[in-house]
Structure formats: C-alpha cells, structure tokens
Amino acid sequence: MQYRTLGRTGVQVSTLVLGAMNFGAIGRTTQDEATAIVDAALEAGINLIDTADMYGEGESEEMVGKAIAGRRDDIVLATKATMPMGEERNHRGASRRWLATELDNSLRRLGVDHVDLYQIHRWDPSVSDEETLSALTDLQRSGKIRYFGSSTFPAYRVVQAQWAAREHHLSRYVTEQPSYSILQRGIESHVLPVTEEYGLGVLAWSPLASGWLSGAVREGREITTSRSRILPERFDITLPSNRARLDAVEQLARLADESGLTMIQLALGFVTAHPAVTSAIIGPRTTEHLHAQLAAADTVLSADVLDAIDAIVAPGTDLAAHEKFDTPPALLDPALRRR
C-alpha cells in the first residue's frame, strides 16, 4: 500500500480508501460481511474509511462503528452530512442548526467521540459559506471533528469557500471529494486545478465509474452488476452516452490486456496517477470485490499506458456529462435562469 499526505494536514492516508456506501441495505451487506471487509482492508494497509449519514439512512455508519470498535485510533475516519435524512424539511442541508444536530447523530451511530474528516456532501445553495464554515469551525474547536472538507463542489464554489474562510477568519475546507474516472474526466479542466492551487487533498469517488470499469461490463455480455439493478438507465446501451462508454470500455479492455493489467488495475492506477489526487475511494460489496481492488494498491501506470488512455478518452472529457453532480443549479432548474 502506498501513502500520501492528505492535502496540507500532515495526515498520512492510503492511496486506496475504503468507502462504506455498500454496507447495509444498499449493497445487501450484513454486519459480519462488513466487518470482514474492514478487517481485510485494514490488514492490507488501508487506513481511511469513508461513510455518510445518508448511506442506508444511518445504517452504514452503524455498521462501520461496530466493525472498527476497539481500533479507532488506527483509523482516519470520515463521514458526511447535508443530504436528506427523512421527510422533515430541516433534517438536511448545511445550516448550523442541522450540522450540529446531525454530527451528534453520526458520532452516536459510529460509536466514537470525534471524526477525523467531516464533509459537506453537496453544496447547499440556500446557505451562505459563512454560515456553514462558522458552524464547522466551532465543531472543530469543540473537538468533535479534526478537519472538514467538501464533496462534489463545482470549482467556483471551492474557490468561493476558500475566500469566505479567509475573509471571515474561519477554518477552511482541506479536502474535496469529486467523482473521477477514465470515463468521467471533466474535473481535470476545472476542479483539479483549483484543488492544486489551494492545496486540498482529493478523495476521488466512483473510480470504477459505477462498475463500467470493473471488467464486468463488456460488449455482447448481459449487464448484471449491482448498480445496473439500481440505476438501469445508466447501463442502457441504446442511449448514445452509454454506447460511447461501452465503446471506450472495449478499447480500454484491450489496453489492459496488452499491458498485463486487469481493468480494475488500469482504472484505479489511472485515478491515483494524477498529481492532484490523494486517494481513490473503493466501495466493495464483498471481500472478493475488495481483494480484486486491492490488487491495484501498488499499480503504477507507465507514461505509454497513460498516453493510450488519453487517446481513448480525451483529457477533461465526460462521456456522460448529464450524470455529473456538480452542475450549477441554474442549468438544471429553468426558474433559476428566468427573470
């Protein structure tokens, strides 16, 4: 396992991060299975576990808490908030009121007295940066969180938050967690240059592109991945964007084979090769999935392989731009671009 410094925090983290989204109902993973995955990940050298309050409506946090009991000090523990937790209108978002309440809920579910990294899961346009940053700064000073970061923020919001922290003399986001893979490279043109400029650590999620780069999706083969069951429209190859992805996957599969690599090694090695990226988040549903992904822990792609990837999917290109989560709200809601 390789290790890198998380932004400018001085904290050393593994280049592969164990993501716990699949723990519980989402991935149909039992507590025993989740604990076995955590055991194997820690044994392999992974030292950062990432979860969120909304994964299984708290179930993932509870399962992580039970799995790490008795070894908390050896783990860099990260969770997130802001996504809806039930129907109550104020049980969501990035207000001081909700963040203070939900952090306590997360700590209770995790069975710990602090988390190392608390992340704003999505930018909340209804709340000012000052409101959110002041709340996070107070939670940090109280000892409940060590650092805080953002997740899937548009580049301009990352910049705005950095300036707001400076203007109001508040602590700042030290990490960003964007979606990044060979098939979704858009952040290379805007987010990653910004994170490098401000010295943010980058924890890339969906490096296997929701399973497209796992090796399980190929031409002429029925797609039966867990994600395709949940989001079938993202794997309907009659749609132009999905056809483009499948065409790219076939070329990438040939490249991987010629390079003596698995598709997973190619995909994870690509993400961790970018100098702005600290770690890639893997989300195994089984220990078998975990071991297949751990095989990429020491993968270093040659310049020739990286150049070949660039020829298949051009730098800065999203093959499914409509699936991005950092699109400015005005592009999605016509009411926000009409007088």
C-alpha positions as CSV (number, residue, x, y, z in Angstrom):
1,M,0.0,0.0,0.0
2,Q,1.2,3.5,-0.8
3,Y,0.6,6.5,1.4
4,R,0.3,10.2,0.7
5,T,-0.3,13.4,2.8
6,L,-3.9,14.5,2.9
7,G,-3.7,18.0,1.4
8,R,-1.6,20.1,3.8
9,T,-2.9,18.4,7.0
10,G,0.2,16.3,7.6
11,V,-2.1,13.2,8.0
12,Q,-0.8,10.2,6.0
13,V,-3.5,8.2,4.2
14,S,-3.6,5.2,2.0
15,T,-4.0,5.7,-1.8
16,L,-7.0,3.4,-1.6
17,V,-9.8,4.4,0.7
18,L,-12.5,2.0,1.9
19,G,-15.9,3.5,1.0
20,A,-18.8,2.1,3.1
21,M,-21.7,3.1,0.9
22,N,-22.5,-0.6,0.2
23,F,-22.6,-1.5,3.8
24,G,-26.2,-2.5,4.7
25,A,-29.3,-2.5,2.6
26,I,-27.8,-0.6,-0.4
27,G,-25.2,-3.4,-1.1
28,R,-27.2,-6.1,0.8
29,T,-24.2,-6.5,3.1
30,T,-24.6,-8.0,6.5
31,Q,-22.7,-6.8,9.6
32,D,-20.5,-9.9,9.5
33,E,-19.6,-9.2,5.9
34,A,-19.0,-5.6,6.5
35,T,-16.7,-6.4,9.4
36,A,-14.8,-8.9,7.3
37,I,-14.3,-6.3,4.6
38,V,-13.0,-3.8,7.1
39,D,-10.7,-6.4,8.6
40,A,-9.2,-7.3,5.2
41,A,-8.9,-3.6,4.2
42,L,-7.0,-2.7,7.4
43,E,-4.8,-5.8,7.1
44,A,-3.9,-4.7,3.6
45,G,-2.9,-1.2,4.8
46,I,-5.9,0.9,4.1
47,N,-6.2,3.4,6.9
48,L,-9.0,5.7,5.8
49,I,-12.7,4.7,5.9
50,D,-15.3,6.9,4.3
51,T,-19.0,6.8,5.0
52,A,-22.0,9.2,5.2
53,D,-25.1,9.7,7.3
54,M,-27.5,9.1,4.4
55,Y,-26.0,5.7,3.3
56,G,-28.8,3.4,4.4
57,E,-30.2,6.2,6.5
58,G,-27.5,5.8,9.1
59,E,-27.1,2.0,8.7
60,S,-23.6,2.3,7.1
61,E,-22.3,4.4,9.9
62,E,-23.7,2.0,12.5
63,M,-22.0,-1.0,10.7
64,V,-18.7,0.9,10.4
65,G,-18.8,1.8,14.1
66,K,-19.3,-1.9,15.1
67,A,-16.6,-3.0,12.7
68,I,-13.9,-0.6,14.0
69,A,-14.7,-1.0,17.7
70,G,-11.5,-1.3,19.7
71,R,-9.2,0.1,17.0
72,R,-10.4,3.6,16.4
73,D,-7.0,5.3,16.9
74,D,-5.5,3.4,14.0
75,I,-8.1,4.7,11.5
76,V,-8.7,8.0,9.8
77,L,-12.5,8.1,9.9
78,A,-14.5,10.3,7.5
79,T,-18.3,10.9,7.2
80,K,-20.6,13.4,5.5
81,A,-23.8,15.3,6.0
82,T,-26.3,17.6,4.2
83,M,-28.3,15.0,2.2
84,P,-31.9,14.5,3.3
85,M,-32.4,12.3,6.4
86,G,-36.2,11.7,6.3
87,E,-39.1,13.9,5.3
88,E,-38.6,16.7,7.9
89,R,-37.6,19.8,5.9
90,N,-34.9,20.9,8.3
91,H,-33.2,17.4,8.5
92,R,-30.9,18.2,5.6
93,G,-28.7,20.9,4.3
94,A,-25.7,22.8,5.6
95,S,-27.2,25.1,8.2
96,R,-25.6,25.4,11.6
97,R,-28.7,24.0,13.2
98,W,-28.6,20.8,11.2
99,L,-24.9,20.2,11.1
100,A,-24.6,20.4,14.9
101,T,-27.5,18.0,15.3
102,E,-26.5,15.6,12.6
103,L,-22.9,15.4,13.7
104,D,-24.0,14.2,17.1
105,N,-26.2,11.6,15.4
106,S,-23.3,10.4,13.3
107,L,-21.0,10.2,16.3
108,R,-23.6,8.1,18.2
109,R,-24.1,5.8,15.2
110,L,-20.3,5.4,14.8
111,G,-19.8,4.9,18.5
112,V,-16.9,7.5,18.6
113,D,-16.3,10.9,20.2
114,H,-14.9,12.5,17.0
115,V,-14.4,12.0,13.3
116,D,-11.2,12.9,11.6
117,L,-12.9,14.4,8.4
118,Y,-16.4,15.8,8.3
119,Q,-17.6,16.5,4.7
120,I,-20.3,18.6,3.3
121,H,-21.9,16.0,1.0
122,R,-23.2,18.5,-1.5
123,W,-23.1,22.3,-1.8
124,D,-26.3,23.8,-0.3
125,P,-27.2,27.0,-2.3
126,S,-29.6,28.1,0.4
127,V,-26.9,28.6,3.0
128,S,-24.1,31.1,2.9
129,D,-20.5,29.9,3.1
130,E,-20.0,31.9,6.3
131,E,-22.9,30.1,8.0
132,T,-21.6,26.7,7.1
133,L,-17.9,27.4,7.7
134,S,-18.5,29.1,11.1
135,A,-20.5,26.1,12.2
136,L,-17.8,23.7,11.1
137,T,-15.1,25.8,12.7
138,D,-17.0,25.7,16.0
139,L,-17.5,21.9,15.8
140,Q,-13.7,21.6,15.1
141,R,-12.9,23.8,18.1
142,S,-15.2,21.6,20.2
143,G,-13.1,18.6,19.4
144,K,-15.9,16.7,17.6
145,I,-14.1,16.9,14.2
146,R,-10.4,17.3,13.3
147,Y,-10.8,18.6,9.8
148,F,-13.6,19.3,7.3
149,G,-14.0,19.1,3.6
150,S,-16.4,19.4,0.7
151,S,-17.8,16.8,-1.7
152,T,-18.7,17.2,-5.3
153,F,-18.5,21.0,-5.2
154,P,-18.3,22.9,-8.5
155,A,-14.8,24.5,-8.9
156,Y,-16.2,28.0,-8.4
157,R,-17.8,27.0,-5.1
158,V,-14.5,25.5,-3.9
159,V,-12.8,28.9,-4.7
160,Q,-15.6,30.9,-3.0
161,A,-15.4,28.8,0.1
162,Q,-11.7,29.3,0.4
163,W,-12.1,33.1,0.1
164,A,-15.0,33.1,2.6
165,A,-12.9,31.3,5.1
166,R,-10.1,33.9,4.7
167,E,-12.5,36.9,4.8
168,H,-14.2,35.8,7.9
169,H,-11.1,34.3,9.7
170,L,-12.6,30.8,9.8
171,S,-11.1,27.4,9.3
172,R,-11.3,26.2,5.7
173,Y,-12.1,23.1,3.7
174,V,-9.0,20.9,3.5
175,T,-10.3,18.3,1.1
176,E,-12.6,17.9,-1.9
177,Q,-14.3,14.6,-2.8
178,P,-15.2,14.6,-6.5
179,S,-16.3,11.9,-8.9
180,Y,-13.4,10.9,-11.2
181,S,-12.7,8.1,-13.5
182,I,-11.3,7.4,-17.0
183,L,-14.9,7.8,-18.4
184,Q,-15.6,11.0,-16.4
185,R,-12.6,13.3,-16.7
186,G,-14.3,16.7,-16.7
187,I,-12.8,17.7,-13.3
188,E,-9.4,17.8,-14.9
189,S,-10.3,21.0,-16.6
190,H,-11.7,22.9,-13.6
191,V,-11.9,21.2,-10.2
192,L,-8.4,19.6,-10.0
193,P,-6.5,22.8,-11.0
194,V,-8.3,24.6,-8.2
195,T,-7.6,21.9,-5.6
196,E,-3.9,22.0,-6.5
197,E,-3.9,25.8,-6.3
198,Y,-5.4,25.7,-2.7
199,G,-3.5,22.6,-1.5
200,L,-6.6,20.5,-1.0
201,G,-6.5,16.7,-0.6
202,V,-8.6,14.9,-3.2
203,L,-10.5,11.7,-2.4
204,A,-11.9,10.5,-5.7
205,W,-15.2,8.6,-5.7
206,S,-16.5,6.2,-8.3
207,P,-13.1,5.5,-9.9
208,L,-14.6,2.4,-11.4
209,A,-17.4,4.5,-13.0
210,S,-20.3,2.7,-11.2
211,G,-19.0,-0.6,-12.4
212,W,-18.3,0.3,-16.1
213,L,-14.6,-0.2,-15.4
214,S,-14.8,-3.3,-13.2
215,G,-14.4,-5.8,-16.0
216,A,-18.0,-7.0,-15.7
217,V,-19.4,-4.7,-18.4
218,R,-18.4,-5.8,-21.9
219,E,-19.8,-5.9,-25.4
220,G,-22.3,-8.8,-26.0
221,R,-22.5,-9.6,-22.3
222,E,-25.6,-9.1,-20.2
223,I,-25.1,-6.4,-17.7
224,T,-25.9,-7.7,-14.2
225,T,-24.0,-5.5,-11.9
226,S,-25.5,-4.3,-8.6
227,R,-25.5,-0.7,-9.8
228,S,-27.3,-1.6,-13.1
229,R,-30.0,-3.1,-11.0
230,I,-30.5,0.1,-9.1
231,L,-30.0,2.5,-12.0
232,P,-30.8,0.6,-15.2
233,E,-30.9,3.7,-17.4
234,R,-27.2,4.3,-16.8
235,F,-26.5,1.0,-18.5
236,D,-29.0,1.1,-21.4
237,I,-26.7,0.8,-24.3
238,T,-29.3,2.1,-26.7
239,L,-28.6,5.5,-25.3
240,P,-25.7,7.4,-27.1
241,S,-23.8,8.2,-23.9
242,N,-23.8,4.6,-22.8
243,R,-22.9,3.4,-26.2
244,A,-19.9,5.8,-26.1
245,R,-18.9,4.4,-22.7
246,L,-19.1,0.8,-23.9
247,D,-17.0,1.6,-27.0
248,A,-14.4,3.1,-24.7
249,V,-14.5,0.2,-22.3
250,E,-13.8,-2.3,-25.1
251,Q,-10.7,-0.2,-26.1
252,L,-9.6,0.0,-22.5
253,A,-10.0,-3.7,-22.0
254,R,-7.7,-4.4,-24.9
255,L,-5.2,-1.9,-23.5
256,A,-5.3,-3.5,-20.1
257,D,-4.8,-7.0,-21.6
258,E,-1.8,-5.8,-23.6
259,S,-0.3,-4.1,-20.5
260,G,-0.8,-7.2,-18.3
261,L,-3.3,-5.5,-16.1
262,T,-6.9,-6.1,-15.0
263,M,-9.4,-3.4,-15.9
264,I,-9.6,-2.6,-12.2
265,Q,-5.8,-2.0,-12.0
266,L,-6.0,0.2,-15.1
267,A,-8.9,2.2,-13.7
268,L,-7.6,2.7,-10.2
269,G,-4.0,3.2,-11.4
270,F,-5.2,6.0,-13.7
271,V,-7.0,7.9,-10.9
272,T,-4.1,7.7,-8.5
273,A,-1.6,8.7,-11.2
274,H,-3.0,12.3,-11.3
275,P,-0.7,14.5,-9.1
276,A,-3.8,16.3,-7.7
277,V,-5.4,13.1,-6.4
278,T,-4.6,11.9,-2.9
279,S,-6.6,8.6,-2.9
280,A,-9.2,6.7,-4.8
281,I,-12.3,5.5,-2.9
282,I,-13.3,1.9,-3.5
283,G,-16.7,0.6,-2.4
284,P,-16.6,-3.2,-2.3
285,R,-19.8,-5.1,-1.7
286,T,-18.0,-8.4,-0.9
287,T,-14.5,-9.4,0.2
288,E,-14.0,-10.8,-3.3
289,H,-14.6,-7.4,-4.7
290,L,-12.2,-5.9,-2.1
291,H,-9.3,-8.3,-3.0
292,A,-9.8,-7.6,-6.7
293,Q,-9.4,-3.9,-6.0
294,L,-6.6,-4.3,-3.5
295,A,-4.6,-5.8,-6.4
296,A,-4.3,-2.2,-7.7
297,A,-2.7,-0.9,-4.5
298,D,0.8,-0.8,-5.9
299,T,-0.2,-0.3,-9.6
300,V,1.8,2.5,-11.3
301,L,0.9,3.1,-14.9
302,S,3.6,3.9,-17.4
303,A,3.6,7.1,-19.5
304,D,2.8,5.0,-22.6
305,V,-0.3,3.5,-20.9
306,L,-1.5,6.9,-19.7
307,D,-1.0,8.3,-23.2
308,A,-3.0,5.4,-24.7
309,I,-5.8,6.2,-22.2
310,D,-5.8,9.8,-23.3
311,A,-6.2,8.6,-26.9
312,I,-9.3,6.6,-25.9
313,V,-10.9,9.3,-23.7
314,A,-9.6,12.8,-24.1
315,P,-8.4,14.7,-21.0
316,G,-11.1,16.8,-19.5
317,T,-13.9,14.8,-21.2
318,D,-17.1,13.4,-19.5
319,L,-18.6,10.7,-21.6
320,A,-21.8,11.0,-19.5
321,A,-21.9,14.7,-18.6
322,H,-25.6,14.5,-17.6
323,E,-24.7,12.3,-14.7
324,K,-22.5,14.9,-13.1
325,F,-23.4,16.0,-9.6
326,D,-21.6,19.4,-9.6
327,T,-23.7,21.1,-12.3
328,P,-24.7,24.6,-11.3
329,P,-28.4,24.6,-10.2
330,A,-29.4,27.2,-12.8
331,L,-28.6,24.7,-15.5
332,L,-31.0,22.2,-14.1
333,D,-33.9,24.4,-13.0
334,P,-35.2,26.8,-15.6
335,A,-36.8,29.0,-12.9
336,L,-33.3,30.0,-11.7
337,R,-32.3,31.4,-15.1
338,R,-35.6,33.4,-15.8
339,R,-36.5,36.8,-14.6
